């Protein structure tokens, strides 16, 4: 009996020790736990629960993003681990990334200062990180830097993962595969991350929001499912897009 009680107590504590949040939206969209987010302004973007497509189960969250900065809209969580942060989300995009700068994940980052964000999105048709305070990108948007990243496939679910370390490390995986251009190791020189490593900022995010933000006229529709935020890597249930 004692061992059973001890085991139950340990399991009860496990999610808190890992700082983990996991959501597949099968019981609907809890807007209190996963509120919308649109800093400064919001004109035309929309977030809805969608039962027409899902990575698993029957539901996902659909984001219809409008063009221009104020067309942005996100939803997400403020339940973030205090140390290393690992995020996993299944993502489906309706349109390919273009040469224009866009974001589909935005994170308020206290290390950059008030109302500044660490952003994940695209430019030059490839995935990239962008730091709002100095507009640095990872990778550098040189021909060499662009070649180290990858496009985001459209029309199928993709498993997107990333890790933000307390030492400033950034790691990223797409369908279980490392994206070299979206990797920056603390203390390791990176020829394709000159802009990024010029600063000593170590991300300290306070929330993770999923959606769409365009700094030009691009519009897009994204779907999100099976989101996990943890202090350890969760990984992909299936590394093949479906």
N, C-alpha and C positions, 0 to 999 in steps of 0.2 A: 504494500500500500504506500509506504514511504517513497519507494522508487518511482511508482506511478505518479505520485503527487509532484515529486521533484522533476520528473520528465515533463509533466504538463506545465509546471512553472517555467521551465527552461524554454519550452516551445512558445509560451505566451510572451516571453521576453525577446524572442528571436527577431521579430520584425523591427522592434525598437532598436536593438543593438546593431542591426544592419541598416537602419534608417530607410527601409524599403517601402516603396509605394508601387502597387501593381493594379492595373485597371484594363479590363477588356470591354467594358460598357454593356455587358450582357443584361444587366439590370436597369439599363437606361443611362442617361447622362445626369449625374449628380452635379448640378451647377454650383452648389455650395462648396463641394470638394474640388471641382474642376471649373473655376469661374472663367469667364471671358476676360480678355486683357487687350486694351487698345490705348497705348500711351498717347497723350496730347490731343488726339482727334480720331474720329471713326466715321467714315462715309462710304457705305456701300458693301463692306465686307460682311460675311454671314457665317455663323457656326450652327450646325444642326446635327442631331442624331440621325444616322442613316442605316436603314435595315436592308438596303439593296446590295450592299457589298461589305465584306468583312474578311480579315485574314483568318480569323477563327470565330466560331459561333455565328451570330446573325447581325451584330451591330458594329458600327464604327462611328467615328466622328468626322463629319465632312466640313471642310472650310472652303468657302467660295471667296477668294481674295480679289478685290478690285484693284484697278491701276492707281498709281500715285501713292505717296506716303500715307495719306489719310484714308486710303482704301484698305489699310491693314486691319487684321483682326486675328486674335490668338485665343487659345484656351490652355489651361495648364494647372500646375500645382506649386504651392509654396513649401511643401514637405520635402526639404532637401537635407541630405546628410551633412553633418558639420565638418567632415573631413573630405576624403576623396569622393567624387561623385561619378557614378556610372549611369548612363541613360540608354535604354533600349526602346525603340518604337518601330512598329511595322508601318510603312509609309507607302502610299500610292499617289502618284502625280498624274494629272491628266495631260499636261503639256511639258515639253522638254525645257530645260533651263536655256536661256538665251545669253547674249553678250551683256545684257543689262544686269545690274546689281539687284538681287532680291534676297529675302530671308524667309525660311520656313520654320526656324526655331529661334526664339529670342530669350535671353536670360538676363535679368537685372543683375549687375555685377558691382558689388560694393567696393571692390578693389580699384575700379576705374573712377569712382566718385558717384555723386548723386545723379540719378536718372540716366545713367549710362549702361549700355548693354553689351554683352557678348552675343554675337549672332552667328548662326549657321545658315547658309543659303548657297547662292551661286552667283557667278559672273564668268564671262568668257566661256560659257557653256559647261562649266565644271563646278563641282562642289567646293566650297571654301568656308573658312571662318573669317569673321570681320569683327574688329574691336572698335567700338564706337568712339572711344575717347581720342584715338589718334588715327582712326580709319585704316589701321594696319590690316593686312590680309594674310591668311595662311592657306595655301602657299603664296609666295610672291606671284603676281600675275605677269610673269615673264614667260616666253615660250617654254623654257626649261621647267619653271614652276607649274605651269598649266599641265604639262605632260605628266607630272607626278600625281595629279588628282584624277578624277573620273567624272563622267556624266552621271546624272541620276536617271535610270531607265524609267519609262513611262508605261502606264496602263497595267502594271502588275505590282503586286506587293513586294516591297523591299525591306529587309531587316537592316535598320540603321542603328549603329551603336557608337557611343563615344565615352571617353573618360577624361575628366578634368582632375589632375592631381594637385595636392596642396603645395607641391614643389614647383608648380607651373607646367607640368607635363600635360600635353594634349595627345590623345590617341583616338583613332577613328576606324571603324570597321563597316563594310557594306556587305551584307550577306555572308558574314563571318570572315571576310578577307580584309586584311589591313590596307588602308588607303595611305600610301607613303606620304603624299603631299599634305595630308591632314594630320601629320604627326610631328610633334616638337617635343624633344626630351630635354629635361632640365640639365644644363651643363654640357650638352652635346651640340656642337656647331652643326648648322643645317644650311647648306648653300641656297636652298629654296625657301628659307624662312627668315631672310635678312630683316624685312620689315617687322615681323613678329617678335624676333629675338632682340630687336633694338631696345625694347622696353623691358623693365624688370617686373612688370605687373604679373601677379599670380592670381588667376581668376578666383573669385569668392562669390559664387552666385547665390541668390536668395530665392529663386524660382526658376521653373522651366516652363515655357509657353510654346505651344505648337500652333502653326497657322500660316499666315502669308503676309509679307510686307514687300512692297515694290517701291523702288526709288526712281522709277520711270513710269512707263505706261503698261508694263506687263501685268496680265491677269492670269490666274490659274485656279484650279480646284485640286485640293489635296485631301486625302483620307488618312486617318490615323487610327491604329488599333493596337491592342496588347502592349500598352506602355508600361515600362518599369523604370523606377528611379531608385538606386541602391548605392551602398558604400562598397559593394563588390560587383564584379562583372556578372551579369545575368546570362548573356549569350543568346543565340538564336535557337528557337525550338526546331527550326528547319532552315538550314543555310541556303536553300534553293528558293528563289522567288516563286510565288504561286498566284 
